[in-house]
């Protein structure tokens, strides 16, 4: 059993360009909301950290911090 944990600071945005990109890249959004862009609130993560963990002794724990971002 292996899993990934993603954490960071959540930043919400109602920028129409960001929302449009979300719809362009997610058929699920389009199928659920159609053209109702105004009901969707976009978000992105900054100060992101990821951890890869496994209960298998052959796989070691790994932690990554992503630098950069919009802040």
C-alpha angles and dihedrals in degrees: 000000000000129000142178124220119200122193137167146117113310115223117192122208137180092192105144092217091056092047091050091052089051090055092045091054100040121060087184092065091049093048093048101039106021108192095341095114092154093071094057123087115198125215140180135189127242128181086035124190126182129193126195113200133174135182087217112103090217092064119067127214112262130190126190131187118200115214127205125041137149098293 
